[in-house]
Amino acid sequence: MQGVEQNHRIRPVGAISIAATMLTLLRLVTAAYAQIGDIFPKDAQLERLWSEGQFTEGPAYGPDHCVYFSDIGNRIMKFDPATGKVSVFREPSGRANGLCFDKQGRLLACEGANGGNRRVSITDRDGTVRTLADRWQDKRFNSPNDLDIDPQGRIYFSDPRYVGNEPREIAQEAVYRIDPDGRVTQLITDVQKPNGVAVSPNGKTLYVADNNSAPGGARLLLAYPLNPDGSVGAKRILYDFGKERGIDGMCLDEKGNIFATAGSGTKGGIYVFSPEGKLLTFLPTPETPTNCTFGDPDRKTLYITAGKSLYRIRTNVRGHAIYWPPDK
């Protein structure tokens, strides 16, 4: 595939300037992808907003029009676009990773292992934190990683084990469903290490990232038909990353396109796929990307966690989410 140079630049924040790094990465974007201008404006700038984390993950757009994200060092942070300030929302966080807001604007969090709470928690609007689920068949989860919600309010989350020495009670690394009544179902077991999950805007497809970094491990984007009762059909492989780093987290736009964080080094960035798995475009990031979400009142800003940082870039598309805060 032939190399092309795109027009995106990184806007430096304070004393941080990474434009030279981005220019090198952008020259490696391939011409086989659809025109990047269809997704990202050609004059859009990737902006680093904050870079003081240990390992950032799981961004979600909240009821106060702020972006919440995990710093897996053991806290949940909050970025306020109105002021540009980042503050601590919850510390300790139970090793929170993936975050998502439900239809009531309550924060759901996958809390992992390595000293974490190994549960899916919910933070009520008054700040009360409680456990939604921490067990299946009376066995503790491995390390809840990422989650999403369907239109009926059912929660789907992945439970791999990447780090942590706590004894494992469940041998299988699987995807689970939590029903509104609290019942937990082990839903998907034909994966090696499930990571990012996303429900299509019409609620009929569950996307799962199978991301096993071991030699010969699966690095796949999978799609499962999602039935009205919350069960799934047979999986389809939409994309195989081969020997490259697979998908960590992902989000969707309102057309159902998949914005996936994958790759590392010069191949690290946002891979945008159609619902059928066609690679539409690629946006490189200067640090290894972990997750992304849409935000801002018009839903057209993509917020990206990568390395120790939080980034954003404007897009030409509108993001999808079960919950969206009302206009101020």
C-alpha positions as CSV (number, residue, x, y, z in Angstrom):
1,M,0.0,0.0,0.0
2,Q,1.3,3.5,-0.9
3,G,2.0,6.0,1.8
4,V,0.2,9.4,1.9
5,E,0.6,12.5,4.1
6,Q,-2.6,13.8,5.8
7,N,-3.1,17.3,7.1
8,H,-3.9,16.6,10.7
9,R,-1.6,18.3,13.3
10,I,-1.4,18.1,17.0
11,R,-2.1,21.3,18.9
12,P,0.5,21.8,21.7
13,V,-0.9,22.4,25.2
14,G,1.3,24.4,27.5
15,A,4.9,23.4,27.0
16,I,3.9,20.1,25.4
17,S,4.5,19.9,21.7
18,I,4.3,16.6,19.8
19,A,3.7,17.9,16.3
20,A,7.0,16.4,15.0
21,T,6.0,13.0,16.3
22,M,2.6,13.2,14.7
23,L,4.0,14.4,11.4
24,T,6.2,11.2,11.2
25,L,3.2,9.0,12.1
26,L,0.9,10.7,9.6
27,R,3.2,10.0,6.7
28,L,2.7,6.3,7.4
29,V,-1.1,6.4,6.9
30,T,-2.0,4.3,3.9
31,A,-3.9,5.3,0.8
32,A,-6.0,2.1,0.9
33,Y,-8.3,3.7,3.4
34,A,-11.3,5.8,2.6
35,Q,-10.7,9.6,2.5
36,I,-10.0,10.6,6.1
37,G,-11.9,13.8,5.5
38,D,-15.1,11.7,5.5
39,I,-14.6,11.0,9.2
40,F,-12.1,13.6,10.4
41,P,-11.9,17.1,9.0
42,K,-8.7,17.6,7.1
43,D,-7.8,20.6,9.2
44,A,-8.6,18.9,12.5
45,Q,-6.0,19.0,15.2
46,L,-5.3,16.2,17.6
47,E,-5.0,18.0,21.0
48,R,-3.3,16.7,24.1
49,L,-5.4,17.8,27.0
50,W,-3.7,16.2,30.0
51,S,-0.6,14.0,30.4
52,E,-0.1,13.3,34.1
53,G,-1.6,9.9,34.4
54,Q,-0.1,6.5,35.1
55,F,-2.2,4.6,32.5
56,T,-5.4,6.2,31.1
57,E,-8.4,4.3,30.0
58,G,-12.2,4.1,29.7
59,P,-13.4,7.6,28.8
60,A,-17.2,8.4,29.1
61,Y,-19.2,11.6,28.6
62,G,-21.2,12.5,31.7
63,P,-24.3,14.4,32.7
64,D,-22.4,17.5,33.5
65,H,-20.9,17.6,30.0
66,C,-17.5,16.5,31.4
67,V,-15.4,13.6,30.3
68,Y,-14.7,11.0,32.9
69,F,-11.8,8.6,32.4
70,S,-9.8,6.1,34.4
71,D,-6.2,6.5,35.5
72,I,-5.6,2.9,36.3
73,G,-3.1,3.9,39.0
74,N,-6.3,3.8,41.1
75,R,-8.4,6.9,40.4
76,I,-11.2,8.2,38.1
77,M,-10.5,11.6,36.7
78,K,-12.8,14.3,35.2
79,F,-12.0,16.7,32.4
80,D,-14.2,19.8,32.1
81,P,-14.2,21.1,28.5
82,A,-15.6,24.5,29.7
83,T,-12.5,25.2,31.8
84,G,-9.9,22.9,30.5
85,K,-9.3,21.6,34.0
86,V,-8.8,18.0,35.1
87,S,-9.7,16.9,38.6
88,V,-10.0,13.7,40.6
89,F,-13.5,12.4,40.7
90,R,-12.9,9.2,42.8
91,E,-9.8,8.0,44.6
92,P,-9.3,5.1,45.1
93,S,-11.3,3.8,42.2
94,G,-11.0,0.0,42.8
95,R,-8.7,-0.1,39.8
96,A,-11.5,1.2,37.5
97,N,-11.0,0.6,33.8
98,G,-13.9,0.9,31.4
99,L,-16.6,3.5,32.2
100,C,-20.1,4.1,30.8
101,F,-23.1,6.1,31.8
102,D,-26.6,4.5,31.9
103,K,-29.9,6.0,30.8
104,Q,-30.2,7.7,34.2
105,G,-26.8,9.3,34.0
106,R,-25.2,7.1,36.6
107,L,-21.6,6.0,36.2
108,L,-20.9,2.3,35.6
109,A,-17.3,1.1,36.1
110,C,-15.4,-2.1,35.5
111,E,-13.1,-2.4,38.5
112,G,-10.2,-4.8,37.9
113,A,-7.7,-7.0,39.7
114,N,-4.2,-6.2,40.9
115,G,-5.5,-4.9,44.2
116,G,-8.8,-3.7,42.7
117,N,-12.4,-4.6,43.6
118,R,-13.0,-7.1,40.7
119,R,-16.6,-5.9,40.2
120,V,-18.9,-3.8,38.1
121,S,-20.0,-0.8,40.2
122,I,-22.4,2.0,39.9
123,T,-22.1,5.6,41.2
124,D,-25.5,7.1,41.8
125,R,-26.2,10.8,41.0
126,D,-25.7,11.6,44.7
127,G,-22.2,10.1,44.7
128,T,-23.0,6.8,46.4
129,V,-20.9,3.9,45.0
130,R,-22.3,0.4,45.2
131,T,-21.8,-3.0,43.7
132,L,-23.9,-4.1,40.7
133,A,-22.1,-7.5,40.4
134,D,-18.9,-9.1,41.6
135,R,-19.7,-12.8,41.1
136,W,-21.0,-15.4,38.8
137,Q,-22.3,-18.6,40.3
138,D,-20.8,-17.4,43.6
139,K,-17.3,-17.1,42.0
140,R,-15.4,-13.8,41.9
141,F,-14.8,-12.2,38.5
142,N,-11.3,-12.3,37.1
143,S,-10.9,-8.6,36.3
144,P,-13.8,-6.7,34.7
145,N,-12.4,-4.7,31.9
146,D,-14.9,-2.9,29.6
147,L,-18.7,-2.5,29.3
148,D,-21.6,-1.2,27.3
149,I,-25.4,-1.0,27.6
150,D,-28.2,-2.0,25.3
151,P,-31.5,-0.1,24.8
152,Q,-33.2,-2.3,27.4
153,G,-30.7,-1.4,30.1
154,R,-28.8,-4.7,30.0
155,I,-25.1,-4.4,30.7
156,Y,-22.5,-6.3,28.8
157,F,-18.9,-6.5,30.1
158,S,-15.7,-8.4,29.5
159,D,-13.8,-10.2,32.2
160,P,-10.3,-11.2,31.1
161,R,-7.2,-11.3,33.4
162,Y,-4.2,-9.4,32.1
163,V,-2.5,-8.4,35.4
164,G,-3.0,-9.3,39.1
165,N,-1.9,-12.1,41.2
166,E,-5.2,-12.7,43.0
167,P,-6.3,-16.3,42.9
168,R,-8.7,-16.9,40.0
169,E,-12.0,-18.5,40.8
170,I,-13.3,-18.6,37.1
171,A,-11.0,-20.3,34.7
172,Q,-12.8,-19.0,31.6
173,E,-12.2,-15.4,30.4
174,A,-15.7,-14.5,29.1
175,V,-18.2,-11.8,28.4
176,Y,-21.1,-11.4,30.8
177,R,-24.6,-9.8,30.8
178,I,-26.1,-8.1,33.9
179,D,-29.9,-7.8,33.6
180,P,-31.9,-4.9,35.2
181,D,-32.9,-7.3,38.0
182,G,-29.3,-8.0,38.8
183,R,-29.1,-11.5,37.3
184,V,-25.7,-12.3,35.9
185,T,-25.3,-14.5,32.8
186,Q,-22.0,-15.8,31.3
187,L,-22.8,-14.9,27.7
188,I,-19.7,-15.5,25.5
189,T,-17.0,-18.1,26.1
190,D,-15.6,-18.7,22.6
191,V,-12.9,-16.0,23.0
192,Q,-9.4,-16.0,24.4
193,K,-9.2,-12.6,26.1
194,P,-12.2,-10.4,25.6
195,N,-11.5,-6.7,26.0
196,G,-13.5,-3.9,24.4
197,V,-17.3,-4.3,24.0
198,A,-19.9,-2.2,22.2
199,V,-23.6,-2.5,21.4
200,S,-24.7,-1.2,17.9
201,P,-27.1,1.7,17.9
202,N,-30.0,-0.5,16.9
203,G,-29.3,-2.9,19.7
204,K,-28.9,-5.9,17.3
205,T,-25.2,-6.5,17.3
206,L,-22.6,-6.9,20.1
207,Y,-19.1,-6.1,19.1
208,V,-16.3,-7.8,21.1
209,A,-12.5,-7.3,20.9
210,D,-10.6,-10.5,21.4
211,N,-7.1,-9.3,22.3
212,N,-4.6,-11.9,23.4
213,S,-1.1,-10.5,23.3
214,A,0.5,-14.0,23.8
215,P,2.4,-15.3,20.8
216,G,-0.2,-16.7,18.3
217,G,-3.0,-15.2,20.4
218,A,-6.2,-13.9,18.9
219,R,-6.3,-10.2,17.9
220,L,-9.8,-10.0,16.4
221,L,-12.8,-7.7,16.0
222,L,-15.8,-9.9,16.5
223,A,-19.6,-9.4,15.9
224,Y,-22.3,-11.4,17.6
225,P,-26.0,-11.1,16.6
226,L,-27.8,-9.7,19.7
227,N,-31.2,-11.3,20.2
228,P,-34.2,-9.5,21.8
229,D,-33.8,-11.5,25.0
230,G,-30.1,-10.5,25.4
231,S,-28.7,-13.8,24.1
232,V,-26.2,-13.9,21.2
233,G,-25.9,-15.8,18.0
234,A,-22.8,-17.2,16.3
235,K,-19.8,-14.9,16.1
236,R,-18.4,-13.4,12.9
237,I,-14.8,-12.3,12.5
238,L,-14.9,-8.8,11.1
239,Y,-11.1,-8.0,11.2
240,D,-8.0,-9.8,12.1
241,F,-5.0,-7.8,13.3
242,G,-2.6,-10.7,12.8
243,K,0.6,-10.2,14.8
244,E,-0.2,-6.5,15.5
245,R,-1.6,-5.3,18.8
246,G,-5.4,-5.9,18.8
247,I,-8.2,-3.7,19.9
248,D,-8.3,-2.4,23.5
249,G,-11.4,-0.2,23.7
250,M,-13.9,1.1,21.2
251,C,-17.0,3.3,20.7
252,L,-19.5,3.8,17.9
253,D,-20.9,6.7,15.9
254,E,-24.6,7.0,15.2
255,K,-24.2,5.2,11.8
256,G,-22.8,2.2,13.6
257,N,-19.2,2.7,12.5
258,I,-16.7,1.3,15.0
259,F,-13.9,3.6,16.4
260,A,-11.3,1.1,17.8
261,T,-8.1,1.8,19.6
262,A,-5.4,-0.7,18.5
263,G,-1.9,-1.1,17.3
264,S,1.3,0.4,18.8
265,G,4.2,2.4,17.6
266,T,3.7,3.7,14.1
267,K,0.6,1.5,13.8
268,G,-1.0,2.7,17.0
269,G,-4.2,4.8,16.7
270,I,-7.9,4.9,15.9
271,Y,-9.0,2.3,13.4
272,V,-12.5,3.2,12.0
273,F,-14.5,0.2,10.7
274,S,-17.9,0.0,9.0
275,P,-20.4,-2.2,10.7
276,E,-19.4,-4.9,8.2
277,G,-15.8,-4.7,9.2
278,K,-14.4,-2.7,6.3
279,L,-11.5,-0.5,7.4
280,L,-12.6,3.1,6.6
281,T,-9.7,5.2,7.9
282,F,-6.9,5.3,10.4
283,L,-5.8,8.1,12.8
284,P,-2.4,7.7,14.4
285,T,-1.8,8.6,18.0
286,P,1.5,9.6,19.5
287,E,1.0,7.2,22.5
288,T,-0.4,3.7,22.6
289,P,-4.2,4.1,22.5
290,T,-6.5,2.4,25.0
291,N,-10.1,3.6,24.5
292,C,-12.2,6.4,23.1
293,T,-15.6,8.1,23.4
294,F,-17.6,10.9,21.8
295,G,-18.4,14.0,23.7
296,D,-19.4,17.7,23.6
297,P,-22.9,19.0,23.0
298,D,-22.9,18.2,19.2
299,R,-21.4,14.7,19.8
300,K,-18.7,15.4,17.3
301,T,-15.6,15.4,19.4
302,L,-13.7,12.2,19.9
303,Y,-11.9,11.9,23.2
304,I,-9.0,9.4,23.3
305,T,-7.1,7.9,26.2
306,A,-3.6,6.8,25.3
307,G,-0.5,6.1,27.4
308,K,-0.5,8.6,30.2
309,S,-2.7,11.1,28.4
310,L,-6.1,12.3,27.3
311,Y,-6.6,13.6,23.8
312,R,-9.4,15.0,21.6
313,I,-10.1,15.7,18.0
314,R,-13.1,17.0,16.1
315,T,-14.9,14.7,13.7
316,N,-17.5,15.0,10.9
317,V,-19.7,12.4,12.5
318,R,-21.9,12.2,15.6
319,G,-21.3,9.7,18.3
320,H,-23.7,7.2,19.7
321,A,-24.4,6.6,23.4
322,I,-27.3,5.2,25.4
323,Y,-27.1,8.3,27.6
324,W,-26.5,11.8,26.4
325,P,-26.8,14.8,28.8
326,P,-29.4,17.5,27.9
327,D,-28.1,20.8,26.6
328,K,-27.1,23.3,29.2
